[in-house]
Amino acid sequence: KLIDKTLFAVSKEEARFVLGGIYFEPLREESKLRAVASDGHRLVYYDVEVTEPEKLPEQGFIVPRKACKQMVDIVKNKVSVSFGFISNHAVLKAGTFTYFTRVIEGNFPDYRSILPSEKPKAILDIPKSLFVDALKRVSLMSTHSQYKPVVITKEGDWIYFITPESELGKAKIRLDEGVWGGEEMGITFNAVYLLEGLQAMSGNSAWVKFKLFDTNRPAVLTSSEDENFTYLVMPMVL
């Protein structure tokens, strides 16, 4: 789960090498191990509880993206595995099989410095399935394969998902469900980034909470059925 929930946000740009893997951070006081990933435009972290926190490593470490994919294949159908860190290597033991990989040298950015501490200007509570469906529908009007801007806004009594004008035209979807609390505002996001975060969440019947702060501040996405999952995504500037 640590890998499955976060791998999608790992940077694919070689120049940003410390973001080219998942950062595993021991949280001894909370008896948890946290996985963090970011590509500079979005950030996700996921926590799992551990039964013996005293055995957690004393420091965090970054496992490369490719190695994380290999680890997922190794642990499939395994009831229990051992995972640790020693001498600049992450170590995974599953049955009689032991896997070593060098970690990425360098310090993972201080992600806590970008976590919003202020009260959001608006909060959208919406069924996850409706959120996913609306994003998929409006993004069909975008001609760019990677950047699919969508404006999430409240106008009067209604919540809308709107795409900017493109060669294909313009889409505007009015949501029949969802609760908007706070200021009326409109912020543009990359629909692809939002969809990838939503699809990594557990629970298709879940309601998600989307906290909006400003056009230059990351929004925060959480789920009622996946409390250990937190996703931050920066707005787009068109």
Phi, psi and omega in degrees: 000319180305319181280312183302324185280346189234342188300329184298336184265000180294139181292140176258003179273122184294332182295332181260068192296326182289345176263007183273022179199182178264131178270119177261119186242121177284133176242079188298317183295334179261001182056046183223158169243131184247139172250132183230138176217146180203149173243012180095339178254340180208162182212137178227143170221149184220136183247144169230145179279145176241148185275337180232077185299336179293343179269356178296148177298155182283342182225159177280164180208155184248119179263127182303152183304313182297319180294323178298319178298320180293324179297320179301318179295323183292320187274356178303134178065013176265135180285319183215141177224163174248137184222130183202190185218132178203132174049054178063023177230140167270140184234131178235126179240124179228105184065235180269001184260130178237129184241128178246142172214139176292141177274164177281124180281138183129169182259129175292141182304154178287085185293335181296336182291341180258357178290123183299135177250344181275169178286134179294151177284332179207152177227127176255118172258123189209144174300136182302317182298322179291320178300312181297314182298315181296319179295317180297320183290314182289329182290346176297338182274358180267136181270347181269132185287330185259321183250110181240088184291139174221132178267123175259121189212160172240127179232112183066236181266003188240152175254132183234149166247122186230138174257143174297161179299135178223184179298332181272348183120209185220142180242145177216115182247129175262128183277136177272341176234166180118146180237125179252121177243136179109204186291151168282127182200165176225128181229139182265133178229161172280114183299327179298315179298317179296317180297318181295322177293316180296320182289338177280343179285148175276155172086099179288337181267007184288156166261140178248155179244122182245108183266124183251133184247305180190174181288347179240018180235142180294139173274156184240129182243124178227168185230147178288339183248007180216068190295340181274359185255126176227132185230127176247137179221133181282143173295160175268149174247115183265000000 
